Amino acid sequence: MSQELMQAAYYEKQGAAKEVIEYQQMPIPQPGAGEVQVKIHASGVNPSDTKSRAGWGGIEKKFERVIPHQDGAGVIESVGEGVDNSRVGERVWIYEGQLGRAFGTGAEYIVIESEKAIKLPDNTSFAEGACLGVPAMTAHRAVFADGDVKGQTILVTGGAGAVGNYAVQWGKYGGATVITTVSTPEKAKIAEAAGADYIINYKTEDVVKRIQEITGRNRGINRIVDVDFSHNLNVADAVLRTNGGIAMYSANPDDAPALPILSLMLRNIVIRTILVYTMPQYAKAAAIKDITTALSLGKLHHNIAQIFPLNELASAHEAQDSGKMIGKAIVEIS
């Protein structure tokens, strides 16, 4: 009896996207105990996906063949032992699709632990569902890791970026006043659409001065969600209130900033690093709960920059790596 096949994108060596990504039919994977089989309709591209493919920062390929991508969305077609059959036919979004395994969401099917396939509300498209895993969960942790933000003032650096855009939305969702920085008028419009209260163009404005004008010289910022810790450290030191904090989710492997230790210590400033893949399980559960609620209420919006077909997944990686794309690259599969 012949085995059913699916179309997949994959790589067997690290390097430039167009040089290493190939396309081929492979056997459709079958779910094991505790797993679900999902027919993927959309797959999201994240910086961690393209960095892993490129071997950025010395990342080593752990599997002989890799189907990339952590994030995706689709429909459960079958379930393994121990999973309720009622899940068959359920629309879901997926997180950590390729974490610790060879085959991610860059194919027509994936098998994944049942708890990593989250019910997708009917008002959310598959393309939007494929945006959620890495950026929305990272942003949620960065905003709420140190507790409630109601009535606080948050600074989100890079409010038009994938994580930054969700961080602006989570800040507003939590009842905070949100200030964000951008580099172009186009990005300012994206940050405004996300709900930012104040937008500062760091290319043309003095960020510290503008924050002092907005908050009052002696008040400043409670929390910062930061995309470039080394570059923004001086601003953070200048604007953070006593007992404030920085949640940083992106950095270069060679970053080794000189910390203004005394200044930060005298104000009891918390520096928190965020990596979605290793953040505590309770934090992932809290993010999933809020994502589900916010989606159902129509309070979470998604910045999709471009959609590619599966046979152009390499082009989606190039777009992500270009630094020119504003928003999320999505691979539409079926």
C-alpha positions in Angstrom: 0.0 0.0 0.0 1.5 3.3 -1.0 2.1 6.0 1.6 0.3 9.3 1.3 2.6 12.2 0.5 2.7 15.9 1.3 4.6 18.9 -0.2 7.3 20.3 2.1 10.1 22.9 2.1 13.3 21.7 3.8 17.0 22.2 4.1 19.8 19.7 4.8 22.7 22.2 5.3 22.9 25.8 6.6 23.4 28.8 4.4 21.7 31.4 2.2 18.0 30.7 1.7 18.0 30.2 -2.0 21.1 28.0 -1.8 19.9 25.5 0.8 16.0 25.4 0.8 14.6 22.7 -1.4 11.1 21.4 -2.1 10.0 17.8 -2.2 7.2 15.4 -1.4 7.5 13.6 1.8 5.4 11.0 3.7 2.5 12.7 5.7 3.4 12.3 9.4 1.1 10.4 11.6 0.3 11.4 15.2 1.7 9.5 18.1 0.3 9.4 21.7 -0.7 12.8 22.9 -0.2 14.4 19.4 -2.5 15.8 16.8 -2.0 15.9 13.0 -2.7 19.4 11.6 -3.2 20.2 7.9 -1.3 23.5 7.7 -2.9 26.4 5.9 -0.4 29.1 6.8 3.1 29.2 8.3 4.8 32.2 9.9 8.4 33.2 9.4 10.3 34.5 12.4 13.9 35.8 12.7 14.8 32.7 14.8 13.7 30.5 11.8 16.0 32.3 9.4 18.9 32.5 11.9 18.7 28.8 12.5 18.8 28.1 8.7 21.7 30.5 8.3 23.7 29.2 11.3 23.7 32.7 12.8 25.8 33.1 15.9 27.2 29.6 15.7 23.7 27.9 15.8 24.3 24.3 14.8 21.8 22.2 12.8 20.6 19.4 15.0 18.8 17.2 12.5 19.8 15.8 9.1 16.8 17.3 7.4 14.8 20.3 8.7 11.4 21.5 7.8 11.5 25.1 9.2 9.2 27.3 11.1 7.8 27.4 14.6 4.5 29.2 14.0 1.5 28.1 11.9 -2.2 27.6 11.7 -4.5 25.0 10.2 -7.1 22.3 10.9 -6.7 19.1 13.0 -7.3 16.1 10.8 -6.5 13.2 13.1 -5.4 12.6 16.7 -3.1 10.2 18.5 -3.8 8.0 21.5 -5.0 9.9 24.6 -6.3 12.9 22.6 -10.1 13.4 22.5 -11.5 12.7 19.0 -13.6 15.8 19.4 -10.5 17.8 18.4 -10.7 16.5 14.8 -11.9 19.4 12.6 -10.8 22.1 15.0 -9.2 25.2 13.7 -5.9 25.8 15.6 -2.8 28.0 15.8 0.5 26.3 16.6 3.5 27.4 18.6 6.9 25.8 19.0 6.2 23.6 15.9 9.9 22.9 15.3 11.3 23.3 18.8 13.3 20.1 19.7 12.1 18.4 16.5 13.1 18.2 12.9 9.9 19.1 11.1 8.1 22.4 11.6 5.2 24.1 9.9 6.8 24.7 6.5 4.9 21.8 5.0 1.3 20.7 4.2 1.1 18.7 7.5 2.7 18.6 10.9 2.3 16.4 14.0 2.6 18.3 17.3 1.8 17.9 21.0 -1.9 18.4 21.4 -1.3 21.2 24.0 0.7 23.2 21.4 -2.3 23.3 19.0 -4.5 26.1 20.4 -8.1 26.7 19.3 -8.3 29.5 16.8 -11.4 31.7 17.1 -13.6 31.8 14.0 -13.0 35.6 13.6 -9.2 35.0 13.0 -7.9 33.9 9.7 -5.2 31.2 9.3 -2.7 33.8 8.1 -3.4 35.8 11.3 -3.1 32.7 13.4 0.3 32.0 11.9 1.5 35.3 13.3 0.9 34.5 17.0 3.3 32.0 18.4 6.7 33.8 18.7 5.9 37.5 18.5 2.6 37.7 20.4 3.8 35.4 23.2 7.1 37.2 23.4 5.4 40.5 23.6 3.0 39.3 26.2 5.8 38.1 28.5 7.8 41.3 27.9 4.9 43.5 28.9 3.4 41.5 31.8 6.5 39.6 33.3 6.7 41.9 36.2 3.0 42.2 36.9 0.0 44.3 36.2 0.6 47.4 34.0 -2.7 49.2 34.6 -2.0 52.9 35.1 1.7 52.6 34.2 3.7 54.2 31.4 5.5 51.8 29.1 8.1 52.5 26.4 8.1 50.1 23.5 11.2 50.5 21.3 10.4 49.6 17.7 6.7 49.7 17.8 6.2 48.7 14.2 8.2 45.5 14.5 6.6 42.1 14.9 7.1 41.8 18.6 7.0 45.6 19.2 3.6 45.9 17.5 2.0 43.3 19.7 3.7 44.8 22.8 2.0 48.2 22.0 -1.3 46.3 21.9 -0.7 44.3 25.1 0.2 47.5 26.9 -3.1 49.1 25.9 -4.9 45.8 26.6 -3.5 46.0 30.2 -4.5 49.6 30.7 -1.1 51.3 30.3 -0.1 54.5 28.6 2.2 53.4 25.7 5.0 55.4 24.2 6.8 53.9 21.2 9.8 54.7 19.0 9.9 54.3 15.2 12.3 55.3 12.5 10.0 56.3 9.6 6.6 57.9 9.1 5.4 54.6 7.6 6.2 52.8 10.7 4.6 55.6 12.8 1.3 54.8 11.0 1.6 51.1 11.9 2.3 51.9 15.6 -0.6 54.4 15.6 -2.9 51.7 14.3 -1.7 49.4 17.1 -2.9 52.0 19.6 0.2 53.8 20.8 -0.6 56.9 22.7 2.7 58.7 21.8 5.0 58.0 18.9 8.6 59.3 18.7 10.7 59.2 15.6 14.1 58.5 17.0 15.8 59.5 13.7 14.5 63.1 13.9 13.6 63.6 17.6 15.5 63.6 20.9 13.9 60.5 22.6 14.8 61.4 26.2 13.6 65.0 25.8 10.3 63.9 24.3 9.7 61.3 27.0 10.4 64.0 29.7 7.9 66.3 27.9 5.3 63.5 27.8 5.7 62.1 31.3 7.1 65.1 33.3 10.8 65.3 34.0 10.6 63.7 37.4 8.2 60.8 36.4 9.4 58.9 33.4 8.8 55.3 32.4 7.8 52.3 34.5 8.8 49.6 32.0 10.6 49.3 28.7 10.1 46.6 26.1 13.3 46.7 24.2 14.4 45.4 20.8 18.1 46.6 21.0 19.4 46.7 24.6 22.9 47.9 23.9 21.8 50.7 21.5 19.0 51.9 23.8 20.7 51.5 27.2 21.5 55.2 27.6 17.9 56.2 26.9 16.7 53.5 29.4 19.0 54.8 32.1 17.8 58.4 31.5 14.0 57.7 31.5 13.3 54.8 33.9 11.6 55.5 37.2 12.7 54.0 40.5 11.6 50.3 40.6 11.2 50.3 36.8 12.4 47.6 34.5 13.6 46.6 31.0 12.5 43.5 29.2 14.8 42.9 26.3 13.9 40.2 23.7 16.6 40.8 21.0 20.3 41.2 20.9 23.4 40.5 18.9 25.6 37.6 20.1 28.6 39.9 20.5 26.7 42.5 22.6 28.6 43.3 25.8 27.3 46.7 26.9 28.9 48.6 29.8 26.1 48.8 32.4 25.7 52.0 34.5 25.5 49.8 37.5 25.3 52.4 40.3 22.6 54.4 38.5 20.5 51.3 37.9 21.1 49.9 41.4 20.2 53.1 43.2 16.8 53.0 41.4 16.3 49.2 41.9 16.0 48.7 38.1 15.2 45.2 36.9 16.9 43.9 33.6 14.9 41.0 32.3 15.9 38.9 29.2 13.1 37.2 27.3 13.3 34.2 25.0 9.9 32.7 24.2 11.2 29.1 23.8 12.6 28.9 27.4 10.2 31.2 29.3 8.3 29.4 32.1 5.4 27.3 31.3 3.1 29.4 33.4 4.1 32.4 31.4 3.2 30.6 28.1 -0.1 29.5 29.6 -0.9 33.1 30.6 0.0 34.4 27.1 -2.2 31.7 25.5 -5.1 32.6 27.7 -4.9 36.3 27.0 -4.3 35.7 23.2 -7.5 33.6 23.1 -9.5 36.2 24.9 -8.2 39.2 23.0 -8.7 37.4 19.6 -12.3 36.5 20.6 -13.0 40.1 21.5 -11.3 41.4 18.3 -8.7 43.3 20.3 -5.6 41.8 18.8 -4.6 42.9 15.3 -1.9 41.6 13.1 0.6 43.3 10.8 1.1 40.9 7.8 3.6 42.4 5.3 3.6 39.8 2.5 2.2 36.3 1.8 4.2 33.8 -0.2 3.2 30.4 -1.6 5.0 27.3 -0.2 7.2 26.9 -3.3 8.6 30.4 -2.6 9.4 29.8 1.1 13.0 30.8 0.4 11.8 34.2 -0.8 9.9 34.6 2.4 13.2 34.0 4.3 15.0 36.5 2.1 12.3 39.1 2.8 12.6 38.4 6.6 16.4 38.8 6.4 16.3 41.9 4.3 15.5 44.2 7.1 13.2 46.1 4.7 10.0 44.2 5.5 7.6 45.9 8.0 5.5 43.2 9.5 5.2 39.4 9.2 6.0 37.2 6.3 3.5 34.4 5.9 3.7 31.3 3.8 0.3 30.2 2.5 0.2 26.5 2.1 -3.4 25.4 1.3 
